[in-house]
Amino acid sequence: MRRRRLAPLVAVSVTAALAPALAAPTATAAPAVGPAAVSTPAATGVLERYAKQKPQWKRCDADSPAEYQCATIEVPLDYREPGGKRIDLAISRIRTAEPGQRRGVLLSNPGGPGGEGLWMPMMMRQELPESVSKSHDLIGFDPRGVGRSSPVSCGLKPEEENWLRPYRAQTFPKDVAWARTVAEKCRKKTGDRLAHITTRNTARDMDLLRAVLGEKKLSYVGYSYGTYLGAVYAQLFPGRADRFVLDSAVDPQRAWRGMIQWWAEGAEPAFDRWTAWAAARAEKYGLGDTPKKVDRTFWELVARADEKPIVVDGQPATGDDIRSGMRGAVFSPQYATEAFVELKKAADGKPASAGKAARITEAGGTGGPERPGGGRFAAETPADNMTASFWAVVCGDNSAVWSRDPESYRRDAVEDKGRYPLYGDFASSIKPCAFWGKSAEPATVVDNRTPSLVVQNEWDPQTPLPSGQALHAQLKGSRMLTVRGGEGHGVYPSGNACTDGVVNRYLGTGRLPAKDVTCTATPDANAQARKDRRPDVLPGSPVPDRAPDRF
């Protein structure tokens, strides 16, 4: 199978589980988990009423297949006060064509935070083997605050959405002002909803959806950010997690500042791999016949572009642009080498392939990405919705990891630029979270024995291999599938018989491998991963490295 691009908490704090009685009448709820698991009778009654909602399913839109159905349910804005404000949750489904073979539902999330997932059943139907699609209703949803699910907005201008900024002493005061402005705009525009757009609440929404659908358990496939969402669900509702596939994994202990910093830390070994690869092919590419010489060639070009931007097809590229673009590109050495050669040609005044050079020069931009479904839902969603919902989660999940002192970001950016010269300052410099409000509840500590399958490429630019290994260690009931030599962000499905076979067998039978599994990447799968790197396409697929500024 090939990847396809679709046109395009009741005590002082919330209970650790959503509620002890959040199952529909036909389902059996698992016991509530953790401290403060006893809800007041009134709150329990309200949540039971939520669970009894009857979705009004209808065709999602005139252009979509009739079997692709959408509906909207209501969920509490604040699960501590379920009788208070409500927000919408947009859901979708494709029911199995073989009801006699039906096992349950398979929910999915494409990543983000802020990625729309309503369209996911369409993609999953294309990609899953019949044995899985026939045994499950395929369920999608836009997470709270995203897309059709009461979308949030900060009223940001396009330039204010550009958030991965290099550290420069002369521009740092402007970056501090930008971060403060974004946080202030989000508070003003989104108000009391902002504190409740979090991963924990989205996991509670998932469990409410399970109850509305009348299911005892959920099966789930989550990509990138979706792995963290799945891990949080498994922590809050371990008895309700059935078959969980977590592809390209976030380390929960590093959500979220540390995960952004992974982009810099993880790029350094990939950069070293690239210099060795290019040096071994010096006769063809001419970048140097030792890794040290290739390294020197790279940094000389960066220095030249800092003095005078390199113009390719009318677009100037600075040294910071080159560093930013190479951060993701070097995880595929041939891809990076071909792009860098063309950029060097342009710097030398020679004819150059703008298309190949754009792999570097455009890879760090935030631009105006295309929405899944060819912009079908764009009119209903604020232009800055993905960025606004991204900050709500990244800042609101765990405010404790974000310093309130701007000078600490300056120090970290300078230090990390020295330790991780390719991208350290981008990752560690100031972000709007420095001026965000305090989280409504503590971050989730993931530490359970819920069975799950963690899937990870060795050379993943967004969630590096150590991140996946960390999630595997925290999910003590999990098995890990590692793709040796695998490039790109997002593994399943890839057309690799080994990797796809392991995941398909787990989804089909519910039996995890007896031990961790290592597969070897195939040239075709890696080539497809390179082809899927499109900086102009919104993450919302199993290959979210199409947008290098998201998970």
TIVEX-157397 format. One record per residue (C-alpha): residue in three letters; x, y, z. Coordinates in steps of 0.001 Angstrom, whole numbers, padded with zeros to 6 digits, always signed. Layout:
REM residues N
alaXYZ
...
END
This chain:
REM residues 551
met+000000+000000+000000
arg+001125+003535-000657
arg+000487+006705+001254
arg-001878+008919-000663
arg-002456+012604-000424
leu-006162+013255-000088
ala-007553+016181-001956
pro-005847+016984+000325
leu-011150+017317+037482
val-015214+016334+042269
ala-012739+017791+044557
val-010492+020781+044267
ser-009117+019303+041060
val-010635+017250+038278
thr-010899+013507+038635
ala-008122+011602+036985
ala-010702+009868+034856
leu-013448+011637+032994
ala-016144+010328+035328
pro-017005+006995+036904
ala-020218+006840+034894
leu-019566+007991+031354
ala-020784+004963+029484
ala-023867+004763+027405
pro-026543+002413+028746
thr-025323-000412+026540
ala-021681-000082+027615
thr-019893-001049+030784
ala-017679+001719+032109
ala-014301+000907+033579
pro-013709+002085+037131
ala-012489+005639+037550
val-008755+005922+037952
gly-006544+007767+040406
pro-007240+010196+043246
ala-010455+012159+043568
ala-012249+009551+041502
val-015610+010114+043182
ser-017807+012641+041460
thr-020759+014415+043047
pro-024109+012852+042143
ala-025103+016038+040318
ala-021967+016070+038169
thr-022301+012373+037431
gly-025880+012901+036336
val-024888+015689+033969
leu-022179+013550+032373
glu-024608+010658+031981
arg-026890+012982+030058
tyr-024017+013926+027772
ala-023356+010240+027155
lys-026960+009673+026062
gln-026718+012064+023115
lys-027873+010664+019805
pro-025716+011988+016958
gln-027627+013129+013895
trp-025498+011576+011209
lys-025603+012989+007709
arg-023449+013122+004620
cys-020446+015311+005395
asp-020826+017384+002244
ala-022188+017107-001237
asp-018858+016133-002772
ser-017965+013361-000337
pro-019049+009695-000508
ala-022440+008982+001022
glu-020960+006539+003524
tyr-018690+009280+004930
gln-020979+010752+007597
cys-020595+013666+010003
ala-022372+014800+013150
thr-021883+017165+016067
ile-022167+016385+019767
glu-021741+018609+022804
val-019034+018232+025440
pro-018380+020214+028626
leu-015956+023070+028242
asp-014724+022317+031788
tyr-015134+018767+033037
arg-014872+020049+036609
glu-018146+021887+035986
pro-019990+019754+033427
gly-023201+021675+033983
gly-021560+024861+032755
lys-020608+025979+029269
arg-020650+023552+026419
ile-018729+023371+023181
asp-019236+021426+019986
leu-017283+018347+018964
ala-017422+017519+015264
ile-017248+013777+014612
ser-017257+011579+011534
arg-017507+007932+010618
ile-017456+005337+007908
arg-019298+002260+009105
thr-018046-001173+008279
ala-019532-002688+005179
glu-019576-006061+006986
pro-021664-005597+010174
gly-021354-009277+010955
gln-017580-008904+011260
arg-017721-005706+013322
arg-015584-005656+016469
gly-015929-001992+017465
val-014647+001440+016522
leu-011230+002631+015414
leu-010562+006276+016242
ser-007675+008200+014717
asn-005811+011490+015105
pro-003396+012996+012551
gly-001166+015104+014816
gly-000761+018795+015479
pro-001621+019975+018049
gly-004245+021661+015954
gly-004573+019167+013130
glu-008102+018584+011844
gly-009080+014927+012069
leu-012634+014898+010753
trp-011461+013584+007415
met-009352+010745+008857
pro-011884+007947+008171
met-011475+008665+004456
met-007722+008236+004642
met-007942+005201+006913
arg-010382+003486+004574
gln-007921+003952+001725
glu-004920+002716+003652
leu-006087+000007+006064
pro-006272-003633+005050
glu-009782-004982+004574
ser-009426-007225+007610
val-009220-004103+009800
ser-011662-001820+007997
lys-014306-004539+007887
ser-014031-005191+011615
his-014253-001558+012726
asp-016292+001553+012168
leu-013717+004208+011292
ile-014169+007296+013478
gly-012646+010752+013116
phe-013032+014000+015004
asp-011742+017523+015089
pro-010236+017959+018566
arg-011789+020645+020745
gly-010930+024103+019513
val-009960+022815+016070
gly-011714+022939+012714
arg-015433+022413+013151
ser-015164+021767+016909
ser-015830+025272+018289
pro-012635+026561+016683
val-010483+029024+018585
ser-008764+032045+017119
cys-006252+034554+018413
gly-006849+037002+015576
leu-003245+036647+014455
lys-001778+038193+011341
pro+000106+035774+009071
glu+003484+037145+010121
glu+002561+036595+013793
glu+002156+032886+013093
asn+005851+032624+012177
trp+007105+031307+015517
leu+010369+029420+015066
arg+012660+032437+015205
pro+016459+032393+015268
tyr+018197+034182+018110
arg+019831+037460+017223
ala+020803+039915+019958
gln+019492+042848+017933
thr+016106+041256+017187
phe+015464+039529+020533
pro+013506+042494+022030
lys+011171+042325+019021
asp+010784+038575+019525
val+009856+039151+023180
ala+007265+041723+022102
trp+005900+039291+019507
ala+005555+036474+022067
arg+003785+038778+024530
thr+001453+040065+021821
val+000448+036580+020680
ala-000359+035521+024269
glu-002355+038713+024892
lys-004281+038340+021638
cys-005137+034724+022461
arg-006443+035663+025925
lys-008476+038539+024543
lys-009927+036674+021592
thr-010555+033240+023154
gly-011329+034220+026757
asp-012289+031534+029253
arg-012176+028776+026620
leu-008411+029036+026268
ala-007487+027241+029517
his-009632+024230+028588
ile-008168+023482+025144
thr-005793+020823+026470
thr-004757+017270+025743
arg-006339+015954+028967
asn-009698+017440+028011
thr-009419+016144+024470
ala-008789+012666+025913
arg-011948+013107+028025
asp-013804+014097+024882
met-012623+010874+023287
asp-014063+008880+026176
leu-017339+010746+026018
leu-017439+009971+022307
arg-016824+006306+023129
ala-019825+006429+025458
val-022042+008204+022924
leu-021197+005502+020408
gly-022182+002829+022937
glu-018759+001204+023014
lys-016996-000427+025952
lys-013571+000297+024485
leu-011778+002325+021830
ser-009179+001219+019356
tyr-006971+004020+018132
val-004293+005033+015652
gly-002494+008273+016519
tyr+000308+009999+014684
ser+002888+012363+016206
tyr+000958+014613+018655
gly-001718+011940+018394
thr+000652+009532+020179
tyr+000685+011823+023213
leu-003084+012151+023057
gly-003370+008364+022937
ala-000928+007936+025820
val-002882+010426+027950
tyr-006122+008595+027155
ala-004531+005286+028151
gln-003360+006865+031420
leu-006768+008310+032280
phe-008849+005396+030983
pro-006658+002277+030891
gly-009608-000119+031016
arg-011133+001438+027913
ala-008127+001284+025589
asp-008307-001643+023189
arg-005827-001730+020303
phe-003634+001376+020383
val-001097+002174+017664
leu+001134+005171+018453
asp+003118+006140+015381
ser+006068+008601+015547
ala+005980+009180+019239
val+006119+012144+021595
asp+007982+011767+024895
pro+005348+012766+027515
gln+008033+013879+029952
arg+009147+016497+027438
ala+005769+017960+026462
trp+006032+020572+025272
arg+009098+022799+025474
gly+011406+019817+025569
met+009765+018298+022501
ile+010425+021469+020503
gln+014023+021322+021713
trp+014202+017735+020454
trp+014125+019215+016964
ala+017545+020754+017622
glu+019031+017867+019612
gly+017838+015249+017154
ala+019166+017157+014147
glu+022817+016966+015196
pro+023328+013204+014688
ala+021340+013476+011463
phe+023621+016308+010305
asp+026688+014172+011061
arg+025163+011292+009100
trp+024581+013668+006207
thr+028165+014957+006104
ala+029468+011375+006060
trp+027025+010438+003281
ala+027941+013409+001119
ala+031665+012926+001703
ala+031423+009314+000530
arg+029993+010686-002749
ala+032363+013612-003152
glu+033074+012828-006797
lys+029386+013222-007653
tyr+028391+016143-005449
gly+031618+018046-004846
leu+030938+019107-001274
gly+034143+017658+000198
asp+035744+014252+000476
thr+035649+014065+004297
pro+032799+014790+006726
lys+034828+017702+008111
lys+035146+019257+004664
val+031413+018868+003972
asp+030723+020488+007325
arg+032998+023400+006381
thr+031294+023780+003000
phe+027922+024005+004696
trp+028886+026631+007256
glu+030734+028704+004657
leu+027550+028884+002617
val+025559+029861+005713
ala+028038+032646+006403
arg+027801+033875+002797
ala+024019+033935+002984
asp+024173+035863+006245
glu+026180+038545+004484
lys+024142+038493+001291
pro+020993+036358+000913
ile+021094+033760-001837
val+018376+034373-004399
val+016706+031349-005987
asp+013819+031912-008356
gly+013387+035422-006991
gln+013273+034309-003364
pro+016116+035315-001001
ala+017465+032782+001491
thr+019466+033922+004517
gly+021844+031844+006581
asp+019081+031381+009151
asp+016765+030141+006399
ile+019366+027580+005351
arg+019922+026366+008925
ser+016175+026080+009471
gly+015533+024202+006243
met+018456+021845+006641
arg+017228+020841+010107
gly+014586+018584+008608
ala+016261+017874+005295
val+019346+016140+006729
phe+017249+013253+008008
ser+017242+012122+004371
pro+020856+012541+003214
gln+020311+012281-000521
tyr+017352+014678-000341
ala+019451+017205+001601
thr+022522+016842-000603
glu+020667+017409-003840
ala+018998+020502-002398
phe+022211+021924-000948
val+024102+021470-004208
glu+021497+023550-006032
leu+021589+026232-003355
lys+025359+026403-003672
lys+025064+026739-007445
ala+022738+029704-006991
ala+025170+031312-004565
asp+027911+030934-007180
gly+025766+032571-009845
lys+025144+029338-011749
pro+021798+028015-013025
ala+020086+026087-010241
ser+016989+023972-009771
ala+014604+026107-007723
gly+012461+023060-007012
lys+015272+021125-005364
ala+016651+024170-003530
ala+013166+024817-002143
arg+013509+021626-000091
ile+015736+023777+002133
thr+014638+027343+001522
glu+010919+026718+001963
ala+011017+023958+004572
gly+011171+026306+007557
gly+008251+028516+006582
thr+004810+028519+008128
gly+003068+030050+005133
gly-000566+029351+004421
pro-000889+025567+004314
glu-003556+023809+002369
arg-006357+022284+004406
pro-007228+018606+004198
gly-010034+018024+001766
gly-008918+020782-000596
gly-010105+023625+001625
arg-013593+022156+001936
phe-014068+023341+005531
ala-011956+026504+005341
ala-014896+028912+005412
glu-015938+027600+008830
thr-012485+027819+010392
pro-010550+030974+011368
ala-007408+031438+009323
asp-005182+031211+012410
asn-007050+028299+013998
met-004229+025798+013719
thr-001732+028177+015313
ala-004183+029300+018012
ser-005077+025741+018993
phe-001400+024752+018833
trp-000465+027388+021434
ala-003492+026554+023591
val-002238+022979+023947
val+001518+023561+023926
cys+001299+026330+026535
gly-001723+025071+028470
asp-000845+021400+028917
asn+002017+022154+031300
ser+002713+025811+032044
ala+005306+024785+034653
val+007901+023986+031968
trp+007752+027500+030509
ser+009816+030161+032288
arg+008199+033572+032866
asp+011586+035299+032569
pro+012406+036418+029002
glu+016097+036593+029835
ser+016146+032854+030560
tyr+015146+032244+026934
arg+017949+034488+025750
arg+020461+032494+027800
asp+019065+029156+026611
ala+019064+030252+022966
val+022691+031362+023129
glu+023774+028195+024939
asp+021844+025842+022679
lys+023056+027546+019528
gly+026516+026593+020721
arg+025545+023005+021579
tyr+023257+022434+018603
pro+024418+024967+016011
leu+022017+023950+013280
tyr+018799+024707+015180
gly+019387+025204+018923
asp+018471+028877+019000
phe+015296+028372+016962
ala+014075+025721+019390
ser+015046+027402+022668
ser+014326+031066+022023
ile+011254+032766+023448
lys+007730+031512+022709
pro+004262+032899+023615
cys+004072+030362+026464
ala+006367+032684+028453
phe+003356+034998+028850
trp+000591+032360+029079
gly-001691+031746+032038
lys-001211+028945+034522
ser-002440+025495+033477
ala-005878+024576+034794
glu-004521+021245+036079
pro-001182+019434+036323
ala+000325+017711+033342
thr-000345+014009+032916
val+002323+011626+034160
val+002276+008658+031786
asp+003174+005473+033642
asn+000922+002489+033004
arg+000794-001040+031626
thr-001889-000494+028996
pro-001047-002604+025926
ser-000069-000556+022882
leu+002248-000602+019892
val+004777+002235+019509
val+005988+002616+015924
gln+009065+004649+015046
asn+011436+005414+012200
glu+015119+005594+013106
trp+015543+008896+011264
asp+012447+010913+012162
pro+012914+014712+012046
gln+009906+015661+014193
thr+009919+013013+016923
pro+013443+011557+016969
leu+014037+007929+017850
pro+014890+008626+021554
ser+011471+010250+021901
gly+009734+007097+020751
gln+011931+004975+022995
ala+010972+007190+025952
leu+007232+006726+025327
his+007767+002970+025040
ala+009517+002973+028433
gln+006663+004902+030069
leu+003999+002638+028550
lys+005198-000494+030311
gly+002683-002728+028553
ser+003774-001606+025105
arg+005882-003156+022404
met+008015-001100+020058
leu+008422-001463+016328
thr+011561+000314+015115
val+012349+000803+011432
arg+016133+000663+011074
gly+017186+003179+008449
gly+013621+004456+008212
glu+013367+008071+007127
gly+010500+010492+007582
his+007805+011257+010120
gly+005044+008706+010050
val+005540+005011+009422
tyr+002203+003250+008932
pro+001308+002333+006284
ser+004440+002574+004169
gly+004315-000341+001760
asn+007030-002064+003803
ala+005733-005596+004291
cys+007556-005991+007604
thr+006270-002817+009287
asp+002788-002916+007802
gly+002498-006600+008652
val+003290-006052+012335
val+000731-003240+012669
asn-001937-005019+010638
arg-001639-008187+012702
tyr-002000-006217+015935
leu-005021-004262+014707
gly-006566-007418+013307
thr-005980-009784+016213
gly-005313-007574+019228
arg-002161-009560+019971
leu+001026-007590+020446
pro+004339-009056+019272
ala+005957-011240+021924
lys+008881-008818+022054
asp+010025-005574+020448
val+010462-005771+016691
thr+012995-004212+014330
cys+012291-003963+010622
thr+014604-002618+007950
ala+013507+000297+005807
thr+012898-000296+002138
pro+014177+002075-000560
asp+010630+002593-001820
ala+009307+003561+001620
asn+012111+006066+002170
ala+011655+007475-001315
gln+007957+007949-000616
ala+008777+009726+002657
arg+010991+012144+000737
lys+008297+012715-001842
asp+005735+013430+000879
arg+007737+016364+002244
arg+005569+019234+001087
pro+005980+022422+003161
asp+002782+023865+001703
val+000524+021086+002982
leu-001142+021093+006394
pro-000230+018206+008707
gly-003264+016015+008764
ser-001987+012743+007423
pro+000368+009974+008489
val+003232+012076+007161
pro+003093+015357+009070
asp+006678+016218+008236
arg+004980+018043+005410
ala+004848+020882+007960
pro+008110+021038+009912
asp+006759+023366+012582
arg+004219+020941+014014
phe+004029+017451+015531
END
